[in-house]
Amino acid sequence: MNVETLVSERYAEGAKAVQEALCCPVDYDTSLLKMLPTEIIERDYGCGDPSRYVREGDVVLDLGSGGGKICYMAAQIVGEQGAVIGVDMTDDMLELARSYQDEMASKLGSDRVDFRKGYIQDLALDVSALEQWLAQNPVKDLAGMQALEQWKQRQRADSPLVEDDSVSLVVSNCVLNLVAQNDRAQMLREVFRVLKPGGRVAISDIVCDEPVPQHLQDDAQLWSGCISGAFQEKEFVQAFLDAGFVGVAYDKWESEPWQVVEGIEFRSVTLVATKPSRQDLYDGGDAVLYRGPFSKVEDDLGNVYCRGDRTAVSRRTFELLTSGDYQEHFVGMSPAEEINNGCFCKPAGTLRPAAETKGASHAGGNDSGGCC
Ligand SMILES: C[S@@+](CC[C@H](N)C(=O)[O-])C[C@H]1O[C@@H](n2cnc3c(N)ncnc32)[C@H](O)[C@@H]1O
């Protein structure tokens, strides 16, 4: 049996009746749960609360949306201008989530949640459309297989389930660990593809402190129970860096393990990361000052920022370091007059003389209007 079938069968059961063994205690924002049907709250197989990262106006994609709890929580935050897409491969889970869609739309004041059938490692493939096509074109031979592959390629290109650069936040709650090892790099490339430049991810999942031996990975109950497919804690971070994300960080780390199997600790974490912007690397005369408390820090591109130094940065790096999760660590400084010195080609770590940014606006600080 392949991994998807194994996992889908287990969660189809979880959609029909609560499976205690799959429940990991989570401290949700209870104000967002008030509006949710009890059945959705009970059939919760998450291990964290990525809805905490949603902002008003976001277009949110929930990978492995299950009964729809995180989608319906996020829908309350995104408001009228935002939207929420839930992708899941299990029919019973989609049916459960969709069964409350009208009720939730009337409570929210608009229908801003859309549940789509798909695989999170292939977010372009519309699995409902594929099923319809297969019903009309059953594959009986090699020619049929080729026609199927051609149809899939065309469908992905012409009407992808989730379009390129269309989402501002990707969330997920206890799902990535269920994806087959061989599909994981593609899954993260897909997450990268669908995010807008500057878009964010907030992934709650299970990680382990040591590599999981093969015999535990082969245990169907442990795998489908969100245990033996867990990423090792360093590999999880590296997988996002390899896919091109920056600002990759463990924002939440449960000190108590959820499970311990053969001495390996499995715990719930929430990882955040950002898709870098595609803005040109031009020199707008900007600098950032690293606040401390460490003597220096190094970003994922190898640039080093020493505490207290006005370090010259490109406009793209400036915008990254003075927003999102970085901004509490840096003070941003820009020239009073907008300038463009052309391509940013200073060696990493070049300092910017104070005279060049004096009297400028200071971004990312809590000292607006003051001077540093
Ligand atoms: C542990 S449950 C979590 C559900 C939901 N996120 C929650 O917080 O309750 C895992 C869900 O992910 C879905 N899933 C697992 N692997 C998937 C994949 N490769 N593609 C799409 N959905 C997947 C399952 O069908 C199931 O609904």
The ligand as an ORCA input file, in Angstrom:
! r2SCAN-3c Opt
* xyz 0 1
  C      -3.196     14.769     11.088
  S      -4.505     15.232     10.028
  C      -4.528     16.987     10.325
  C      -5.787     17.623      9.843
  C      -5.937     19.093     10.151
  N      -4.802     19.857      9.666
  C      -6.148     19.336     11.639
  O      -5.455     20.206     12.189
  O      -7.012     18.703     12.227
  C      -3.781     15.063      8.440
  C      -4.642     15.499      7.257
  O      -3.784     15.695      6.154
  C      -4.292     15.035      5.023
  N      -3.125     14.625      4.219
  C      -2.100     13.830      4.586
  N      -1.204     13.698      3.609
  C      -1.672     14.446      2.575
  C      -1.196     14.727      1.260
  N      -0.065     14.189      0.810
  N      -1.920     15.532      0.462
  C      -3.096     16.071      0.906
  N      -3.611     15.825      2.120
  C      -2.907     15.040      2.961
  C      -5.099     13.879      5.577
  O      -6.083     13.481      4.669
  C      -5.665     14.476      6.856
  O      -6.899     15.116      6.639
*
